[in-house]
Amino acid sequence: MSAPHILIIEDDDFQYEIYEEALSQYRLTRASCGTDALKMLAGDAPSLLILDHVLAQGQLGLSFLPEFKQLLPHVPIIIVSGALEVRQQMAALQGPRRAHYCLPKPVDVRELRKTIAVALAECGDTEIVRQFEALERSRRVDVAELLSRSTDRLSRQNRIMELIGQSDHRPNISALAREFKVARRTIMRDLQELIRRGQLKAEIYPEWEAPWEEE
């Protein structure tokens, strides 16, 4: 299995040498500014991107963050900079086109290695799979909840039929609502459905065709 590819956007030669020594187990490529990095992405997409803020040609790394996220929406981005104020760091880590991590300079090599390992394990393709699994679980929960509500409604309607089905008197909506711990509107809807299905006589609840007028 080939080593993960990390694109490092850094204009300082000494800082890049630190990366080369600390991250020798990865395949590293380098761009000294955001413009060059964008050109490189088309031919060789990285597994992870390390981004400095103050770059060559007077460019600022955070200015390119939206473009990087548009081209690499699921690739983890680690900002490593000593030139960011707290508010800039917070802004970089928020919103739909955000970085995943932000580390200060001078960079702690052990912290950097740990962050990269976590990012490669938890982000990227793994993040996509996790999102799809969460969506699938949500759909299953929605279906289960819908079935539960349908079962509860049918059970309640059967009980309502037992209580008032043989009576010629108008049902007490409020009393039924209290008994079943639901809203009056829910009982009205139950009566409407029962009459429409022919399970209750319409005379029991004459307003069944427009029950909401009572509310």
C-alpha positions in Angstrom: 0.0 0.0 0.0 1.4 3.4 -1.0 2.1 6.0 1.6 -0.5 8.8 2.0 0.3 11.9 -0.1 0.6 15.2 1.9 0.7 18.5 0.0 2.5 21.1 2.1 1.9 24.7 1.2 4.9 26.5 2.8 7.3 29.1 1.6 9.9 28.8 4.3 12.7 26.4 3.4 13.7 25.7 7.0 10.1 24.9 8.0 9.8 22.5 5.1 12.9 20.7 6.1 11.3 20.1 9.5 8.3 18.6 7.7 10.6 16.4 5.6 12.4 15.0 8.6 9.3 14.6 10.8 7.0 13.2 8.2 9.4 10.9 6.3 6.8 8.0 6.3 4.5 10.0 4.0 4.9 11.1 0.4 5.4 14.8 0.5 5.0 17.5 -2.2 5.4 21.2 -1.8 4.0 24.4 -3.1 5.3 27.8 -1.9 2.1 29.7 -2.6 -1.7 29.1 -3.0 -1.6 29.6 -6.8 1.0 26.9 -7.3 -0.9 24.6 -5.0 -4.1 24.9 -7.0 -2.2 24.0 -10.2 -0.8 20.9 -8.5 -4.2 19.7 -7.3 -5.4 18.9 -10.8 -2.8 16.3 -11.5 -2.2 14.7 -8.1 -4.8 15.1 -5.4 -3.4 14.7 -1.9 -4.7 12.7 1.1 -4.1 15.6 3.4 -3.1 19.3 3.0 -0.9 21.3 5.4 -1.4 25.1 4.9 0.7 28.0 6.1 -1.0 31.4 6.2 1.8 33.8 5.1 3.0 32.5 1.8 5.3 33.6 -1.1 4.2 36.4 -3.5 2.4 38.1 -0.6 -0.4 35.5 -0.7 -2.4 34.4 2.4 -3.2 30.8 2.9 -6.7 31.4 4.4 -7.7 33.3 1.2 -7.3 30.0 -0.7 -9.2 27.9 1.9 -12.6 28.1 0.1 -11.0 27.0 -3.2 -9.2 24.1 -1.6 -12.4 23.0 0.0 -14.3 23.2 -3.2 -11.7 21.1 -5.1 -11.0 18.8 -2.1 -14.3 18.8 -0.1 -13.4 15.7 2.0 -9.6 16.0 2.2 -8.5 17.1 5.7 -6.7 20.5 5.9 -4.3 21.4 8.7 -3.4 25.0 9.1 0.0 25.5 10.6 0.8 29.2 11.3 2.1 31.6 13.8 0.5 34.6 12.2 -3.1 34.1 13.0 -5.1 35.8 15.7 -7.6 33.8 17.7 -10.6 35.2 15.8 -8.9 34.1 12.5 -8.3 30.6 13.8 -11.9 30.3 14.9 -13.1 31.6 11.5 -10.9 29.1 9.7 -12.4 26.2 11.7 -16.0 27.2 11.2 -18.5 27.1 8.3 -18.9 24.6 5.4 -15.5 25.4 3.8 -13.4 25.1 7.0 -10.1 23.6 7.9 -10.2 20.5 10.1 -7.3 21.5 12.4 -5.2 24.6 13.3 -1.8 24.3 14.9 0.5 27.1 16.0 4.1 27.8 15.0 6.7 26.8 16.0 5.0 23.5 15.4 5.2 20.7 17.9 6.4 17.8 15.8 4.8 15.2 18.0 1.5 17.1 18.0 1.7 17.4 14.2 2.3 13.7 13.7 -0.6 12.8 16.1 -2.9 15.3 14.3 -2.0 13.9 10.9 -2.6 10.3 12.0 -6.1 11.2 13.4 -7.0 13.2 10.3 -6.1 10.4 7.9 -8.0 7.9 10.0 -11.1 9.9 10.7 -11.5 12.3 7.7 -11.5 11.9 4.0 -13.1 8.7 2.7 -13.7 7.5 6.2 -15.7 10.7 6.9 -17.8 10.2 3.8 -18.6 6.6 4.8 -19.5 7.7 8.3 -21.9 10.4 6.9 -23.6 7.9 4.7 -24.0 5.5 7.6 -25.4 8.2 9.8 -27.9 9.1 7.1 -28.9 5.5 6.7 -29.4 5.2 10.4 -31.5 8.3 10.4 -33.7 6.9 7.7 -34.2 3.7 9.6 -35.2 5.6 12.7 -37.6 7.7 10.7 -39.3 4.6 9.3 -39.4 2.9 12.7 -41.0 6.1 14.2 -43.5 6.3 11.4 -44.5 2.6 11.9 -44.8 3.2 15.7 -47.0 6.2 15.2 -49.2 4.3 12.8 -49.5 1.4 15.2 -50.3 3.8 18.1 -53.0 5.5 16.0 -54.7 2.3 15.0 -54.6 1.0 18.5 -56.2 4.3 19.8 -58.8 4.3 17.1 -59.8 0.7 17.9 -60.2 1.6 21.6 -62.3 4.7 20.6 -64.6 2.4 18.7 -65.0 0.2 21.8 -65.8 3.2 23.9 -68.3 5.0 21.7 -69.1 2.6 18.9 -72.4 1.4 20.4 -73.5 4.8 21.7 -75.8 7.3 20.1 -74.4 10.1 22.2 -72.0 12.7 20.9 -68.4 11.8 22.1 -66.7 14.0 24.7 -63.6 15.1 22.7 -61.9 16.6 25.8 -62.4 13.5 27.9 -61.0 11.2 25.1 -58.0 13.5 24.7 -57.3 13.3 28.4 -57.7 9.5 28.5 -55.3 8.9 25.5 -53.0 11.8 26.5 -53.2 13.4 23.0 -54.5 16.7 21.7 -58.2 17.3 21.0 -57.3 17.8 17.3 -55.8 14.2 17.3 -59.1 12.8 18.6 -61.1 14.8 16.0 -58.9 13.3 13.3 -59.3 9.8 14.6 -63.1 10.3 14.6 -63.0 11.6 11.1 -60.9 8.6 9.8 -63.2 6.1 11.6 -66.4 7.7 10.1 -64.8 7.9 6.6 -63.9 4.2 6.8 -67.5 3.4 7.9 -66.4 2.1 11.3 -68.5 4.8 13.1 -71.8 6.3 12.3 -71.6 9.9 11.0 -74.5 10.8 13.3 -72.3 10.4 16.4 -70.1 13.2 15.2 -71.9 15.5 12.7 -68.9 17.9 12.4 -66.7 15.0 11.1 -66.4 16.6 7.6 -65.0 19.9 9.1 -63.8 18.9 12.6 -61.2 21.7 12.9 -63.9 24.4 13.2 -64.3 23.5 16.8 -60.8 24.5 17.6 
